[in-house]
Amino acid sequence: MKFIDTFELEIVSYKKYKTLKEVVWDGEVVVPAGFEFDVTVPKGILFILGGLMFSKVIRAVAVHDYEYTVKKNPRKVADRQLREMMIADGL
């Protein structure tokens, strides 16, 4: 399983982003364009990840937030999917 295509987002405000195009995971649209989400990753993690890794993490975070807040999937399901996507992205 993998992400299809590139990830494009817009910064809405501090720690708030919006997807500019849909996020596609393994051929399925998992987040529509225009979805706004926040990034509440602890500062220590951001420091460890750095800018390059953050660009990979934020795509999985968008999916996690969409699955949890919009689709109302249990947090355990969304967390498992976040982990799978980060591993698939090489993190």
Secondary structure, 3 states (H helix, E strand, C coil): CCEECCCCEEEEECCEEEECCCEEECCEEEECCCCEEECCCCHHHHHHHHHHHHHHHHHHHHHHHHHHHHCCCCHHHHHHHHHHHHHHCCC
